[in-house]
């Protein structure tokens, strides 16, 4: 393997249209700054990719010189899969174009785009697709892991809306995957992770959406958490598919519009939207709004793109995430989830509980390797903190949720976890999908060049 000191840097530089960056360059430092401040990886080189040819050239160079490869898009990988130590990072953020075909209802999206790029590009056409609840998340990474978002109950997950992808394989071949060409690869890309190549373009299906939707959030004092979570469960069990809500344990922000008695204190937030006419949304929200009443009600008609960026995670914090998928939320699970959150210190952490059902449950095993579609809820603690001295405490809190909820869990969801081992990878897939993905890995990446968040080994 080539040592860092002997990498022929200029050999790669002349092959790239987008540029090559070394430690100390501002562009290098920007690439190495991820949303999880716990990640401190220092690649030898960063290749700025602005076209598929740059990806081909960078991968060829990595193969020639025995360099580890990582792919950097939105930079939200909680375990830092966007970077590698001593290797070559492909910075895809130079490929962010979004083209909307309103007649075919398809968005063609560059491999380095974030969801904000998609949300704004589709807005003039009255069309939308399921995207991440954090607008700075990379489209490719989220979609390849499954892709949970506010439109999922009506239109399925992001991976369910993936109709085609173009990617550069480990051998440097630019290939297309759709229903007619490499359909098995398309199946794998619909939640099989970044294991099969570097995605340079995605094509996602779009759906009609009103110019304004009813969206926002309610706030309650944390003392009401148990009753509110039970109400949230009961409402979402039978809610219309257009209603997509999440329950969150939060620290209420210290902002003027927040009631003074809540600011900086533990609170319950119920956030989400109705994907349909505003008047229908008002009716669908009636059951949630009736309780309390809430200390603050910020649901109002707004543009979908504005709501999509209204709850973005703050950068610069140390992060740990995990998740358990539950068929239902029995009272005992509610008690355990609320009790453990009582030990979380004030700050930007969230106990985020997503309601599934609807279109998520209807997709079959032949459309995607994603498992646990019969889950009614996903319990997803997102722990964020600043002081490294709190690392062990916060990790223990997150892992404690896995222990508490294991008796009620049916699996997990890959987008919401880090590298938790092969058993957890299997726990996020339909039966038989792991072996099928391994066989595809052996075909498209037999040497294991690509190591995404949820690693799939090549079959023997």
Secondary structure, DSSP 8 states (H G I E B T S, - for coil): ---GGG--HHHHHTT-SS-EE-TTSHHHHHHT--SBTT-----SEEEE-SSHHHHHHHHHHHHHHT--EEEESS---TT-TT--SSSEEEEGGG---EEEETTTTEEEEETT-BHHHHHHHHHTTTEE----SSTTSBHHHHHHH----TTHHHH--TGGGEEEEEEE-TTS-EEEESSSSSHHHHHHHTTS-S-S-EEEEEEEE-EE--SSEEEEEEEEEGGGHHHHHHHHHHHHHS--TTEEEEEEEEE----TTS-TTTTTSEEEEEEEEESS-HHHHHHHTHHHHTSS--SEE--EEE-HHHHHTTT---SSBEEEE--EEES---HHHHHHHHHHHTTS-SSS-EEEEEE--THHHH--TTT-SB--TT-SEEEEEEEEES-GGGHHHHHHHHHHHHHHHGGGEEE--GGG-----HHHHHHTB-TTHHHHHHHHHHHH-TT-----SS------
